[in-house]
Amino acid sequence: MDSCRHLHLALIPRPATRKLRCRRCHLTIAAEELNGGCCPECREAHGVKSSEFEEISIPGDGKTRYRCEECGAIIDAD
């Protein structure tokens, strides 16, 4: 049995549910990170300013999760 009382919890951020995937290199990035610009991977690796993206959705379960800083346990809050 775990003897940790889970007194030091850290909130685990929920993943962004709206993501974009580059049609050229398939990089998946949050729309907020892109800020309407071109794909950073295509620009850095290939020198191409690609701005063709398709929107993908990542299902979320809506749960809030915490991680115990002492033992590493993941705790779901309902």
HELIX and SHEET records of a PDB file:
HELIX    1   1 ALA A   31  LEU A   34  1                                   4    
HELIX    2   2 PRO A   40  HIS A   46  1                                   7    
SHEET    1   A 3 LEU A   9  ILE A  12  0                                        
SHEET    2   A 3 THR A  64  CYS A  68 -1                                        
SHEET    3   A 3 ILE A  74  ALA A  77 -1                                        
SHEET    1   B 3 THR A  28  ALA A  30  0                                        
SHEET    2   B 3 ARG A  18  CYS A  22 -1                                        
SHEET    3   B 3 PHE A  53  SER A  57 -1                                        
END                                                                             
